[in-house]
Amino acid sequence: MSEGGSEDETLEYTPTWVVAGVCTVIVAISLGVERLLHFLGHYLKRKHKKPLFEALQKVKEELMLLGFISLLLTVFQGAISKFCIPEDVVVSMLPCKRPKAASSEGEHSNATTTTSHFQGSTASSPAGTASPLLAKEFSAGYCSKKIRQWKHWEDSIAEQELNSEDVLKIKITHVQQHTFIREHFLGIGKDSVIRGWVHSFFEQFYASVTRSDYVTLRLGFIMTHCRGNPKFNFHRYMMRALEDDFKKVVGVSWYLWIFVVIFLLLNVNGWHAYFWIAFIPFILLLALGTKLKHVTIQLAHEVAEKHTAVEGELVVRPSDDHFWFKKPHIVLSLIHFILFQNSFEIAFFFWIWVQYGLESCIMGKLRYIVPRLVIGVFIQVLCSYSTLPLYAIVTQMGTSFKKAIFDEHVQERLVGWAESVKKKKGLRAASEEVSTQASSHTEIQLE
């Protein structure tokens, strides 16, 4: 700023080359990102990754919504700053404590600062929800990479099935000889129930999915849903199902926006709400991982308590009874909330750091900042490394299977067939209604 210029220059007194230069940079960055997303969409289409392409479209929709919110905030921030509200309301629920002694001019300055903070906090909503989209994509991407490592288990099973001698050789084995039972069956009684939950809690950190888990759960799924196709590629099905679920995870649902508003509302001085809110996804994630591991224990107990010996391979029985409220899809909703809440809080932390500095009263004291960051990183790593892979395989142990069991062209044909059936039923009902009205009209004329 030159010496003759004021601190608050308006557009009327801003050089045109500055305005044109800033607009050029913003437009160039926007077009570059748009072209990048466009080429990424074409790449996914060429690779026949329809679920990932639909997930990319979902990301575009969310970015468009965030851009619209930013536009509304920019247009109406002047009008919002001119709202008149009672003074006693202004001094309540402040993010920072006001000085006790202040002149009338200082009070006006504080009011302006509060309004500016309101505008900045509201503007952080779109900025803070763009970063969670990237963080969720990172978690899902790392999970997919980990699940792809299970492909050699699927290949080894397929090679064993090609050996006719092993297939024809059916032997009776004791249940306790199976690795899956030895790892998960902890005895019978109340003590075993408590030990089972404790064992599930700690096992999610070091052995989320083992080879015996994969082999046993895979066979249980095939014998329940694909008995006529023993060579069913379970790994391919699981990857397609995970890609379908990824479309839901990258979105921002309405209840997540409610959480954003509550998150901003509780930013009150002295409450340390950001610190306590960080424990919500932390506790939910630990409970979710424990529950998913405990499902495998329940499957092992069902077999071990009913049989002492089995003929052939060990087969577990999938059921919705093993999940909360007998609804496996609740797990995906919880993962969606955990990832968004944790990612949004981390993004909001860095936004406050850049906007106000690390010493800001909004940031809080150091003893509250460090645990928040540690918890956030721990949640992101644990969810990618353990919880999401567990979700991918354990939720297949429900009573029903997902639509990903069919190839894409089969899914399209089934959807088309269902729509044609609905149309035929609608036409049939309409024709019956018309014929009924015509017959009643004829009866009236005869009378």
Salt bridges, closest charged atoms under 4 A:
GLU34 OE1 - ARG35 NE 3.05
GLU54 OE1 - LYS247 NZ 2.47
GLU154 OE2 - ARG218 NE 3.12
ASP155 OD2 - LYS151 NZ 3.38
GLU161 OE2 - ARG218 NH2 3.90
GLU183 OE1 - HIS184 NE2 3.94
GLU203 OE1 - HIS199 NE2 3.26
GLU203 OE1 - LYS293 NZ 3.75
ASP213 OD1 - HIS184 NE2 2.66
ASP213 OD2 - LYS293 NZ 3.73
GLU243 OE2 - LYS49 NZ 3.95
ASP245 OD2 - LYS402 NZ 3.04
GLU302 OE2 - HIS322 NE2 3.47
GLU305 OE2 - HIS301 ND1 3.37
ASP321 OD1 - LYS326 NZ 3.71
GLU345 OE2 - ARG372 NE 3.40
ASP407 OD1 - ARG240 NH1 3.36
GLU412 OE2 - LYS50 NZ 3.35
